[in-house]
């Protein structure tokens, strides 16, 4: 099981979550972040750090955002890993 970044991250992209991730499973897309489910250790460290509540355990993703489970799995391996805090899109 893994955590999933969902729609509230789109055009926001806060990176508070990436600095607490012990396994560096976040990847940066142009307009949002993604979690690689192959590297996520299901530790829950990122969940309370997201100021827009965009991260969910895959079992708890709201129905309207269930497509983000597959989207994270597809996109994360294609994108660069992110481990350091950056200014969010909302602040740029």
Beta strands, then each sheet from edge to edge (+ up, - down):
strand 1: 3-5
strand 2: 26-28
strand 3: 33-35
strand 4: 55-57
strand 5: 80-81
sheet 1: 1+ 4-
sheet 2: 3+ 2- 5+
end
